[in-house]
Amino acid sequence: MSKLQTLKSTLPVLDNRRVQTMQAGSWRTSDQTAAQRGYGYKWQKAREQFLREHPLCLTC
């Protein structure tokens, strides 16, 4: 019996380098909680009320 040949991939080879998705100093890179960033109980209640009064975005 002869050995089977493997087919070469037709998919392009992707670049392995990583792309930086988050900026240094971004809130996503810090260890602060939402409350520490200023989004505490009062803000959450104000947000909830605003969304209740304005359920659609400005475009809609």
N, C-alpha and C positions, 0 to 999 in steps of 0.2 A: 504494500500500500504506500502511496505517496503522501507526503505531508501536505496539509492544507495551507494555502497562503493566506495571510491576513490582509484585508483591504486597508488601504490608507484612508484616513478620515478626509472628508471633503469640507469639513467645517474649518473656518479660519482659526488660527491660533490667537488667543487673546493675550493682551499684555498683562503680565503678572503684577505690575507695580500697583500699589494702593493709591487711591485718590482720597485726598483729605476732604471729608464731608463736613466737619465741624470746625469753626473758627476758634482759635485760641481765645480764651476769655469769654466764650459763649456761656450762657446759663446752662446749657446742656453739659458742659464739661465741669461745672462746679458741683460741690457736694451740698449745696443749700437746698432746703426743702421749699415747696411752693410758698408756705407761710413765711419763711425767712426772706423770700424774694418780694413779699408784700401782698401776696394773694391769700390773706387769712379769711376768717369767718365773715367779717363785714363785707369784704370784696365779693366773696362767693354768694352772699345773699343779694347784693346789688346786681351781680351778674344774672342770677336766677330771675330776679324781678324784671330786669331789662329784656331778657330773652322771652319771658312770658308775655310782656307787652309788645314785643317786636319779634314774632316768630319767624318772619321771612327776612332774607338779606335785602339790602337796598335795591339790588338789581331786580329782585322778584317783586 
